[in-house]
């Protein structure tokens, strides 16, 4: 049996695969070396940083290879599915098709094999990055919690004093060797130039900085605008930092250009550079935020006394921290003994601890301990919650050296100063972002007028753009602050950026490839599709549909239907671009339909009812309908409910399901015509035919009524007080029913008065039987009453005592009628 020959791949594809295979092999060797390095007990921090940077670059390059090969694999897989016969098919494929299928399968196998190797490289790189972060944390933990001598131990300080002399000698030898090297290379003039450069840089930089800051001073008698105040503070911070930094960069570049800075000297000068720049930054930032003796320019709500005190403490803390940075590097260059390094760190930590406690007491004594800014922004909530943490940290810096943990004291003190500096600059930048966005993105600003004139933006839209831009910048600033705060704890910027890069450019969740960039682009596509849909709706509503003969309701239905279709199409395109298969979406939707059906049953019912309203059109926009006790005009048919405007200008929201399942009276379903009925009653002595003629004449003379069907008058009934008639007529526009009926009633009233026809009030006639006998009985009773009154007045009654009542008077019997009954 002869073995089948391997399928030859396309030369271009084969070259691409070979190139990527060489990259994968190289990456594998680099990862092997990195794993071997991590097996060591101690690794130099610089070596560790270089190792991490190399792995991150490798991870990025592997992702580029993967993003290049994946589309080719998907395309080849689609061709394989098209060429292979259907499942269960009986017919055989041709030889040419079989050869193409075999070739495509070979290409797919080769590409997938390479992709799996890339995936393995990425997994190993991620594992190594995690191990590097953990290695850094372990190193930090071991360094901090290794016991040291107590700061109260006399033996410890005696060793420090013994080590101090040799250290000073080593420093002197370093400086003398440096100058001798300069003299040997360039001569005495070079030594003089270097000395002059050092003295000039470090001697003249501070007066020059102070002069520039005095020229940029803020007028204490001026109340500035928010943007002017915050931008001035930012300018002061930048100016205070950039001046010394620029001078020192010039100095270093000059020394490097003439090879006058050996490695050890360069490290010492670099430490001095970093310390001076940090001290300048802290002082400039404190001056910008606190603004001593300038409360109108102050960005922190503290009193004048507290501002002056805090300015002094901030300057002292910046200088002390700068000395810590300088001495740590200098002692490392001079290979100082451990006891001397610990003594220096503990002394600086204790000094910083007292400075921090004094600053916290100054803030509390100002009566405004809440860290709220004048504008209500910034990091005030975080700062308020961190005040107890700062107190705890300050106490640790003072008591940790006593119990033998000098490294903990130094680390905590440095972190407090570093955290306060990060909070301060972040707060300043947040205030600047808010003030600038609020000032620039106004309708009456120069930028706002330009946006209105060029892009026709509404004033509200311009302000929304400013708020959105401010929000995005605030998020970026806060993320940067978090990264800066985490850096001393073993995290690096590269760790965060690699995580951000992985989120942005994609990662796998099962078989789904998620990429934030693709999601953002899909959202942009959806927004563009939605914008196009809204533009098409406006064109239909404003340009095309008004020139058609369609009624208002059908025009509204077309516009709404176009909106639904546009949103659905835009969503489908966005989902497809994100890599989501619509089939998978349908499966998930089907699985969730049961739960959604129970939880959102009424919403789905209203949505479907809304679609039925648009399709069957039992009601349309502009129709006069009656639903229950509400009646009015249909103004809008939405997805869930329909808006009805009543005659009182009230808006009634009716769920669409009520309009489909309930009873709805539509006055304008087929056409706008309708019938009106006017009822009128006349007195019984009126000629009915005259009433009919008058009513018909009034109906014929009204131009609003239709001639066909013709108006008609009906004699309805003989009422209790009147003869009742009804005039029934038809209107072309039922909307005018109330006004037409009112006009006709005015006219009917006028005609009836001219014709002497009475519209009677409700009246009733009462007939009493035997009225003559009742009147005679009443007259007899009146005569009897008069006789009794006369008799009582004429006779004087006899009293037996002062309290004896008069004898009663007997009533006269009533007259009897013929039947013997008294009336």
C-alpha positions in Angstrom: 0.0 0.0 0.0 1.4 3.4 -1.1 1.3 6.2 1.5 -0.5 9.4 0.3 1.7 12.3 -0.4 1.4 15.3 1.9 -0.6 18.1 0.5 1.5 21.1 -0.6 0.4 24.4 0.9 0.2 27.7 -0.8 3.7 29.2 -0.9 2.6 32.5 0.5 0.8 30.8 3.4 3.7 28.5 4.0 6.1 31.4 4.2 3.8 33.2 6.7 3.5 30.0 8.8 7.3 29.5 8.8 7.9 33.1 9.9 5.4 32.8 12.7 6.8 29.4 13.7 10.3 30.9 14.2 8.8 33.6 16.4 7.0 31.0 18.5 10.2 29.0 18.9 12.1 32.2 20.0 9.4 33.1 22.5 9.5 29.6 23.9 13.2 29.9 24.6 12.8 33.3 26.2 10.0 31.9 28.5 12.3 29.0 29.4 15.0 31.4 30.4 12.5 33.6 32.4 11.3 30.5 34.3 14.9 29.6 35.1 15.6 33.1 36.4 12.5 33.0 38.7 13.8 29.9 40.3 16.6 31.9 41.9 16.2 33.1 45.5 17.1 36.7 44.8 16.7 38.7 41.6 17.9 42.3 41.1 14.9 44.6 40.8 16.2 46.0 37.6 16.6 42.5 36.1 13.1 41.8 37.3 11.7 44.9 35.6 13.5 44.0 32.4 12.2 40.5 32.5 8.6 41.6 33.0 8.9 44.2 30.1 10.2 41.4 27.8 7.3 39.1 28.7 4.8 41.9 28.2 6.3 42.7 24.7 6.2 39.0 23.9 2.5 38.8 24.9 1.7 41.8 22.7 3.5 40.4 19.7 1.8 37.0 20.1 -1.6 38.7 20.2 -0.8 40.4 16.9 0.1 37.0 15.4 -3.1 35.5 16.7 -5.2 38.4 15.4 -3.6 37.9 12.0 -4.1 34.2 11.7 -7.6 33.9 13.2 -9.4 35.6 10.2 -7.5 33.3 7.8 -8.5 30.2 9.8 -12.2 31.3 9.8 -12.1 31.9 6.1 -10.6 28.5 5.4 -13.1 26.8 7.8 -16.0 28.4 5.8 -14.5 27.0 2.5 -14.2 23.6 4.1 -17.8 23.6 5.1 -18.9 24.6 1.6 -16.8 21.9 -0.1 -17.5 18.9 2.1 -20.7 16.9 1.2 -23.8 17.3 3.2 -24.4 14.8 6.0 -26.2 11.8 4.7 -25.7 12.7 1.1 -25.4 9.6 -1.3 -23.7 11.2 -4.3 -19.9 11.2 -4.5 -17.9 14.4 -5.0 -15.7 14.9 -8.0 -11.9 14.4 -7.9 -11.3 18.2 -8.3 -13.6 19.0 -5.4 -12.0 16.3 -3.2 -8.6 17.7 -4.0 -9.6 21.2 -3.1 -11.3 19.9 0.1 -8.1 18.1 1.1 -6.0 21.2 0.4 -8.3 23.4 2.5 -8.3 20.9 5.3 -4.5 20.8 5.3 -4.4 24.7 5.5 -6.9 24.7 8.3 -4.9 22.1 10.2 -1.6 24.0 9.8 -3.2 27.4 10.9 -5.0 25.9 13.8 -1.8 24.2 15.0 0.0 27.5 14.9 -2.8 29.2 16.7 -2.7 26.6 19.5 1.0 27.1 19.9 0.4 30.9 20.2 -2.2 30.2 22.8 0.2 28.1 24.8 2.8 30.9 24.6 0.2 33.4 25.9 -0.8 31.2 28.8 2.8 30.7 29.8 3.4 34.5 29.6 0.4 35.2 31.7 1.5 32.7 34.3 5.0 34.2 34.4 3.6 37.7 34.8 1.5 36.6 37.7 4.6 34.9 39.3 6.6 38.1 38.9 4.0 40.2 40.7 3.8 37.6 43.4 7.6 37.6 43.6 7.6 41.3 44.1 5.1 41.1 46.9 7.0 38.4 48.6 10.2 40.4 48.5 8.4 43.4 49.9 6.9 41.4 52.7 10.2 39.8 53.6 11.9 43.2 53.6 9.3 44.9 55.7 8.7 42.3 58.4 12.3 41.2 59.0 13.1 42.2 62.6 15.6 45.0 63.1 17.2 46.4 66.2 15.2 48.8 68.3 15.8 52.5 67.8 16.3 52.6 71.6 19.1 50.0 71.6 22.5 51.8 72.5 24.5 49.0 70.9 22.8 49.7 67.6 23.7 53.4 67.7 27.3 52.6 68.7 27.6 50.5 65.6 26.2 53.3 63.5 28.7 55.8 64.8 31.5 53.3 64.1 30.3 52.9 60.5 29.9 56.6 59.9 33.6 57.4 59.6 34.4 54.9 56.9 31.3 56.0 55.0 32.4 59.6 54.9 35.8 58.5 53.7 34.2 56.5 50.9 32.2 59.5 49.9 35.3 61.7 49.8 37.2 59.1 47.7 34.2 59.0 45.3 34.3 62.7 44.7 38.1 63.0 44.5 38.2 60.0 42.1 35.6 61.7 39.9 37.5 65.0 39.7 40.8 63.2 39.1 39.1 61.3 36.2 37.8 64.5 34.8 41.3 66.0 35.1 42.8 63.0 33.4 40.4 63.2 30.5 40.0 66.9 29.8 42.3 68.8 32.0 41.9 71.4 34.8 39.6 73.6 32.8 37.1 70.7 32.6 37.2 70.4 36.4 36.5 74.1 36.8 33.6 74.0 34.3 32.0 71.0 36.1 32.3 72.7 39.5 30.9 75.9 38.0 28.0 74.0 36.4 27.2 72.2 39.7 27.4 75.4 41.7 25.4 77.3 39.1 22.7 74.7 38.7 22.1 74.0 42.4 22.9 77.6 43.5 21.0 79.7 41.0 18.1 77.4 40.2 16.2 78.3 43.4 16.4 82.1 43.1 15.4 81.8 39.4 12.5 79.6 40.3 11.4 82.0 43.1 11.6 84.9 40.7 9.4 83.2 38.1 6.9 82.2 40.7 6.7 85.7 42.1 5.9 87.0 38.6 3.1 84.4 38.4 1.7 85.3 41.8 -2.0 85.6 42.2 -3.5 88.9 43.2 -5.1 88.5 46.7 -7.6 91.3 46.1 -9.1 89.6 43.0 -11.9 87.1 43.1 -11.1 84.9 40.1 -13.4 82.8 37.9 -13.3 79.1 38.7 -11.4 78.2 35.5 -8.9 81.1 36.1 -8.3 80.0 39.7 -7.7 76.3 38.9 -5.6 76.8 35.8 -3.4 79.3 37.7 -2.8 76.7 40.4 -1.9 74.1 37.7 0.5 76.6 36.1 2.2 77.3 39.4 2.7 73.6 40.0 4.1 73.0 36.6 6.4 76.0 36.8 7.7 75.1 40.2 8.6 71.6 39.0 9.8 72.2 35.4 12.4 74.9 36.2 14.6 72.7 38.4 13.9 69.6 36.2 15.0 71.5 33.1 18.1 72.8 34.7 19.2 69.4 35.9 18.5 67.7 32.6 20.7 70.2 30.9 23.4 69.5 33.4 23.2 65.7 33.0 23.1 65.9 29.2 26.2 68.1 29.2 28.1 65.8 31.5 27.1 62.7 29.4 28.1 64.5 26.2 31.7 64.9 27.4 31.8 61.5 29.2 32.3 63.3 32.5 29.7 61.3 34.6 30.9 57.8 35.6 28.3 55.2 36.6 28.5 55.7 40.4 28.6 59.5 40.1 25.7 59.4 37.6 23.7 57.4 40.1 24.4 60.0 42.9 23.6 62.9 40.6 20.4 61.2 39.5 19.4 60.7 43.1 20.0 64.4 43.8 18.0 65.2 40.7 15.0 63.1 41.7 15.1 64.4 45.3 15.3 68.1 44.1 12.5 67.7 41.6 10.2 65.9 44.1 10.8 68.6 46.7 10.1 71.3 44.2 6.9 69.5 43.1 5.6 69.1 46.6 6.3 72.8 47.5 4.7 74.0 44.2 1.6 71.8 44.6 1.1 72.9 48.2 1.5 76.5 47.2 -1.0 76.0 44.4 -3.7 74.3 46.5 -3.3 76.0 49.8 -2.5 79.6 48.5 -1.3 81.1 51.8 -2.7 84.6 52.4 -4.8 84.3 49.3 -8.2 82.8 50.3 -9.9 83.8 47.0 -7.5 81.5 45.1 -7.5 78.6 47.6 -8.7 75.2 46.4 -8.9 73.7 49.8 -11.5 74.8 52.5 -9.1 75.7 55.3 -8.5 78.8 57.4 -5.7 81.3 56.8 -3.8 80.2 59.9 -4.1 76.5 58.9 -3.0 77.4 55.4 0.2 79.1 56.6 1.0 76.2 58.9 0.3 73.5 56.3 2.5 75.3 53.8 5.5 75.1 56.1 4.8 71.5 57.0 4.4 70.5 53.3 7.7 72.2 52.4 9.4 70.4 55.3 7.9 67.0 54.3 8.9 67.5 50.7 12.5 68.3 51.7 12.7 65.4 54.2 11.3 62.9 51.7 13.7 64.2 49.0 16.6 63.7 51.5 15.4 60.1 52.0 15.5 59.5 48.2 19.0 61.0 47.9 20.5 59.2 50.9 19.1 55.8 50.0 20.8 55.9 46.6 24.0 57.4 47.9 24.3 54.8 50.6 23.6 52.1 48.0 26.4 53.4 45.8 28.8 53.6 48.7 27.7 50.1 49.9 27.0 51.4 53.4 26.5 48.9 56.2 23.0 47.8 57.0 22.8 49.4 60.4 23.7 52.8 58.9 20.9 52.4 56.3 18.4 51.4 58.9 19.4 54.3 61.2 19.0 56.8 58.4 15.6 55.4 57.4 14.3 55.3 60.9 15.3 58.9 61.6 13.7 60.2 58.4 10.6 58.1 59.1 10.3 59.6 62.7 10.7 63.1 61.3 8.0 62.5 58.7 5.8 61.0 61.4 5.9 64.1 63.5 5.3 66.3 60.4 2.3 64.2 59.5 0.8 64.5 63.0 1.3 68.2 63.0 -0.4 68.5 59.6 -3.4 66.5 60.7 -3.7 68.6 63.9 -3.5 71.8 61.8 -6.3 70.5 59.6 -8.5 69.5 62.6 -7.8 72.8 64.3 -8.9 74.8 61.3 -12.5 73.7 62.0 -13.0 72.4 58.5 -11.8 68.8 58.6 -14.1 67.7 55.8 -12.0 67.4 52.7 -14.6 69.1 50.5 -13.5 71.4 47.8 -15.0 74.8 47.0 -16.5 73.4 43.9 -17.7 70.1 45.4 -15.5 68.0 43.2 -12.2 66.2 43.5 -11.2 63.5 46.0 -12.9 64.9 49.1 -14.9 61.8 50.0 -11.7 59.6 49.8 -9.6 62.1 51.7 -12.2 62.3 54.4 -12.3 58.5 54.9 -8.5 58.4 54.8 -7.9 60.8 57.6 -8.1 58.1 60.3 -5.8 55.9 58.2 -3.2 58.7 58.1 -3.4 59.0 61.8 -2.8 55.3 62.2 0.1 55.4 59.7 1.7 58.3 61.6 1.6 56.4 64.8 3.1 53.4 63.2 6.0 55.5 61.9 6.7 56.6 65.5 6.3 53.3 67.3 7.5 50.7 64.8 11.2 51.6 65.2 10.8 51.2 68.9 9.7 47.6 68.7 12.3 46.7 66.1 10.6 47.2 62.7 12.4 50.1 61.1 11.6 49.0 57.6 7.9 49.2 58.3 8.2 52.7 59.7 10.1 53.9 56.7 7.8 52.3 54.2 4.6 53.6 55.9 6.0 57.2 56.2 7.0 57.2 52.5 3.6 55.9 51.4 1.8 58.6 53.3 3.8 61.3 51.7 3.5 59.6 48.3 -0.3 59.1 48.7 -0.9 62.7 49.8 1.1 63.9 46.8 -1.0 61.7 44.4 -4.2 62.9 46.0 -3.2 66.5 45.7 -2.2 66.5 42.1 -5.2 64.3 41.2 -7.5 66.7 43.0 -6.0 69.7 41.2 -6.3 68.0 37.8 -9.9 67.0 38.5 -10.9 70.6 39.4 -9.1 71.9 36.3 -10.9 69.4 34.1 -14.3 70.3 35.5 -13.7 74.1 35.4 -12.3 74.0 31.8 -15.1 71.8 30.5 -17.7 73.9 32.2 -16.3 77.2 30.9 -15.4 76.1 27.3 -18.5 74.0 26.5 -21.1 76.7 27.1 -23.4 77.9 24.5 -22.1 81.5 24.8 -18.4 80.5 24.8 -16.1 80.8 21.8 -16.0 77.1 21.3 -19.8 76.8 21.8 -20.5 79.4 19.2 -18.1 77.6 16.8 -19.9 74.3 17.3 -23.3 75.9 16.8 -22.2 77.7 13.6 -20.3 74.8 12.0 -22.1 71.7 13.3 -25.5 73.2 14.2 -25.4 71.8 17.7 -28.0 72.8 20.2 -26.9 74.6 23.4 -27.9 71.5 25.5 -25.9 69.2 23.2 -22.8 71.4 23.7 -23.1 71.2 27.4 -23.6 67.5 27.3 -20.5 67.1 25.2 -18.5 69.0 27.9 -20.0 66.9 30.7 -19.2 63.7 28.8 -15.6 64.8 28.0 -15.1 65.8 31.6 -16.4 62.4 32.9 -14.0 60.5 30.6 -11.0 62.6 31.7 -12.0 62.1 35.3 -12.1 58.4 34.9 -8.6 58.4 33.3 -7.2 60.6 36.0 -8.6 58.4 38.8 -7.2 55.2 37.0 -3.8 56.9 36.8 -4.0 57.8 40.5 -4.9 54.2 41.5 -1.9 52.9 39.4 0.4 55.4 41.1 -0.8 54.4 44.6 -0.4 50.6 43.8 3.1 51.0 42.4 5.0 50.8 45.7 3.0 47.7 46.7 4.5 45.5 44.0 2.3 46.6 41.1 3.8 48.3 38.1 2.4 50.4 35.3 3.2 47.6 32.9 1.0 45.1 34.8 -2.0 47.5 34.6 -1.3 48.4 30.9 -1.0 44.8 29.9 -4.3 44.1 31.6 -5.9 47.1 29.9 -4.4 46.0 26.5 -5.7 42.5 27.0 -9.2 43.8 27.7 -9.1 46.2 24.8 -7.7 43.9 22.2 -9.5 40.7 23.3 -9.5 37.7 25.4 -11.3 34.3 25.3 -14.4 33.4 27.3 -15.0 29.8 26.4 -15.3 29.8 22.6 -16.2 33.4 22.5 -13.5 36.0 21.7 -14.3 39.2 23.6 -12.6 42.5 22.6 -13.5 45.9 24.1 -12.3 47.6 20.9 -14.8 45.5 18.9 -17.5 46.2 21.4 -16.8 50.0 21.2 -16.8 49.8 17.4 -20.0 47.8 17.4 -21.6 50.5 19.6 -20.4 53.1 17.1 -22.0 51.1 14.2 -25.2 50.9 16.2 -25.2 54.6 16.9 -24.5 55.3 13.2 -27.4 53.0 12.2 -29.7 54.7 14.7 -28.7 58.1 13.4 -29.4 57.0 9.8 -32.7 55.6 10.9 -33.7 58.9 12.6 -32.6 60.9 9.6 -34.7 58.6 7.3 -37.7 59.1 9.6 -37.3 62.9 9.6 -37.0 62.8 5.8 -40.2 60.7 5.5 -42.0 62.9 8.0 -40.9 66.3 6.6 -40.3 65.8 2.9 -41.8 62.7 1.4 -45.0 61.7 3.3 -46.5 65.3 3.2 -46.6 65.1 -0.6 -48.6 61.8 -0.6 -52.3 61.3 -0.3 -52.0 59.0 2.7 -53.9 59.9 5.8 -52.2 61.1 9.0 -52.5 57.8 10.8 -50.9 55.8 8.0 -48.1 58.3 7.8 -47.4 57.9 11.5 -47.5 54.1 11.2 -45.0 54.2 8.3 -42.6 56.4 10.3 -42.8 54.3 13.4 -42.4 51.0 11.4 -39.3 52.4 9.7 -37.9 53.3 13.1 -38.5 49.7 14.4 -36.9 48.1 11.3 -33.9 50.5 11.5 -33.2 49.7 15.1 -33.5 46.0 14.6 -31.2 46.1 11.5 -28.6 48.2 13.3 -28.6 45.9 16.3 -28.2 42.8 14.1 -25.2 44.4 12.3 -23.6 45.4 15.6 -24.0 41.9 17.0 -22.5 40.4 13.9 -19.5 42.8 14.0 -18.9 41.8 17.7 -18.6 38.2 16.6 -21.9 37.1 18.1 -23.7 34.6 15.9 -27.4 35.5 15.5 -28.1 31.8 15.8 -26.6 31.7 19.3 -28.4 34.8 20.2 -31.7 33.2 19.1 -30.9 30.1 21.2 -30.2 32.2 24.3 -33.3 34.3 23.7 -35.3 31.1 23.3 -33.9 29.7 26.6 -34.7 33.0 28.4 -38.1 33.4 26.8 -39.9 31.3 29.5 -38.6 33.3 32.3 -39.1 36.6 30.4 -42.6 35.5 29.6 -43.5 35.3 33.2 -41.6 38.3 34.4 -42.3 40.6 31.5 -45.6 39.2 30.3 -47.5 42.5 30.4 -44.6 44.4 28.6 -44.4 41.8 25.9 -48.2 41.8 25.6 -48.2 45.6 25.2 -45.4 45.4 22.6 -47.2 42.9 20.5 -50.4 44.9 20.8 -48.5 48.0 19.6 -47.4 46.1 16.5 -51.0 45.0 15.9 -52.1 48.6 16.2 -49.6 49.7 13.6 -50.5 46.8 11.3 -54.3 46.6 11.5 -54.7 50.3 12.3 -58.0 50.1 14.3 -56.9 53.5 15.6 -54.5 56.0 14.1 -52.7 59.1 15.1 -55.3 62.0 15.1 -58.3 59.7 15.7 -60.9 60.8 18.3 -61.4 57.7 20.5 -63.2 56.9 23.7 -61.6 54.3 26.1 -63.5 53.8 29.3 -64.0 57.2 30.9 -61.2 58.9 28.8 -61.7 60.3 25.4 -59.6 62.5 23.2 -57.2 62.5 20.2 -54.5 59.8 19.6 -51.2 61.7 19.6 -48.7 58.9 19.5 -48.6 55.1 19.4 -45.5 53.9 21.2 -44.0 50.4 21.7 -45.7 49.9 25.1 -48.6 52.4 25.3 -50.6 55.0 23.3 -50.8 58.6 24.3 -54.3 60.2 24.2 -54.7 64.0 24.5 -58.0 64.8 26.1 -60.1 68.0 25.4 -58.7 69.4 28.6 -55.1 69.1 27.2 -54.4 66.2 29.6 -52.3 63.3 28.3 -53.7 59.8 29.1 -51.3 56.9 28.8 -53.3 53.8 27.8 -51.5 50.4 27.5 -51.7 49.0 24.0 -53.2 45.7 25.3 -56.3 47.7 26.6 -56.8 49.1 23.1 -56.7 45.6 21.5 -58.6 43.5 24.1 -61.0 46.2 25.4 -63.9 48.2 23.9 -62.8 51.3 22.0 -65.1 53.8 20.4 -63.4 55.4 17.4 -65.3 58.4 16.0 -62.9 58.6 13.0 -62.1 55.0 12.1 -63.2 54.9 8.4 -63.9 58.6 7.8 -64.2 61.8 9.7 -67.9 62.3 9.3 -70.4 61.8 12.1 -73.9 62.4 13.3 -75.1 65.0 15.8 -78.4 65.0 17.6 -80.1 68.2 19.0 -83.1 67.7 21.4 -85.6 70.5 22.0 -88.9 70.7 23.7 -91.8 73.2 23.1 -95.1 73.9 24.9 -98.2 71.9 24.3 -100.0 74.8 22.6 -97.3 75.1 19.8 -97.9 73.9 16.3 -95.6 70.8 15.8 -95.3 71.4 12.0 -94.0 74.9 12.6 -91.4 73.6 14.9 -90.4 71.0 12.3 -90.1 73.7 9.6 -88.0 75.9 11.8 -85.6 73.1 12.7 -85.2 72.0 9.1 -84.6 75.5 8.0 -81.8 76.0 10.6 -80.2 72.7 9.5 -80.3 73.6 5.8 -78.6 77.0 6.4 -75.7 75.6 8.3 -72.8 75.1 6.0 -71.1 72.5 8.2 -73.8 69.9 7.8 -73.9 67.4 4.9 -76.7 67.5 2.4 -76.6 63.8 2.2 -77.5 62.1 4.4 -80.1 64.8 4.7 -81.0 66.3 8.1 -84.3 65.0 9.6 -86.6 66.1 12.4 -88.3 63.5 14.6 -91.3 64.1 16.9 -90.0 61.9 19.7 -92.7 61.9 22.4 -95.3 63.8 24.5 -93.2 64.8 27.5 -94.4 65.6 30.9 -94.0 69.3 30.3 -93.3 69.7 26.6 -93.5 68.2 23.1 -90.1 66.7 22.4 -88.4 66.9 19.0 -84.9 65.8 17.8 -82.9 67.2 14.9 -80.5 64.7 13.5 -77.9 65.7 10.9 -74.4 64.7 9.7 -71.1 66.5 9.8 -68.2 66.2 7.4 -65.8 66.7 10.3 -67.0 65.3 13.6 -64.2 67.3 15.3 -66.5 70.4 15.0 -69.6 68.7 16.6 -69.5 70.8 19.7 -69.2 74.2 17.9 -71.8 73.3 15.3 -74.3 72.2 17.9 -73.7 75.4 19.9 -74.2 77.6 16.8 -77.5 75.8 15.9 -78.9 76.1 19.4 -78.2 79.9 19.3 -80.1 80.0 15.9 -83.0 77.8 17.1 -83.5 80.0 20.2 -83.6 83.1 18.1 -86.1 81.6 15.6 -88.4 80.3 18.4 -88.5 83.8 20.0 -89.3 85.4 16.7 -92.1 82.9 16.1 -93.4 83.2 19.7 -92.7 79.6 20.5 -92.3 78.9 24.2 -89.7 76.4 25.5 -91.5 75.5 28.8 -90.1 75.0 32.2 -91.1 71.7 33.9 -94.6 72.2 35.5 -97.3 70.2 37.2 -101.1 70.9 37.8 -102.7 69.8 41.1 -106.5 69.1 41.3 -108.1 68.9 44.8 -111.5 67.2 45.2 -114.4 68.8 47.3 -112.8 72.2 47.3 -116.2 74.0 48.3 -116.7 72.0 51.5 -113.1 72.5 52.5 -113.4 76.3 52.0 -116.7 76.4 54.2 -115.0 74.4 56.9 -112.1 76.8 57.0 -114.4 79.8 57.2 -116.3 78.3 60.2 -113.1 77.6 62.0 -112.0 81.2 61.6 -115.3 82.5 63.0 -115.1 80.3 66.1 -111.5 81.4 66.8 -112.6 85.1 66.7 -115.5 84.5 69.1 -113.3 82.8 71.7 -110.7 85.6 71.5 -113.4 88.2 72.1 -114.9 86.3 75.1 -111.5 86.0 76.7 -110.7 89.7 76.4 -114.1 90.8 77.9 -114.2 88.6 81.1 -111.6 89.1 83.9 -110.5 85.7 85.3 -110.5 85.2 89.2 -107.1 84.2 90.7 -107.0 82.2 93.9 -103.3 82.8 94.4 -100.3 84.2 92.8 -99.3 80.8 91.4 -102.7 79.4 90.6 -103.2 78.9 86.9 -106.1 80.1 84.9 -108.8 77.6 84.1 -108.4 76.0 80.7 -110.6 77.2 77.8 -112.6 74.4 76.2 -112.1 74.1 72.4 -115.2 74.4 70.2 -116.0 71.2 68.4 -115.4 71.2 64.7 -118.1 71.2 62.1 -119.2 67.8 60.9 -119.6 67.1 57.2 -122.5 65.3 55.7 -121.0 61.9 56.5 -120.5 62.7 60.2 -116.7 63.2 59.9 -115.0 66.2 61.4 -113.1 68.4 59.0 
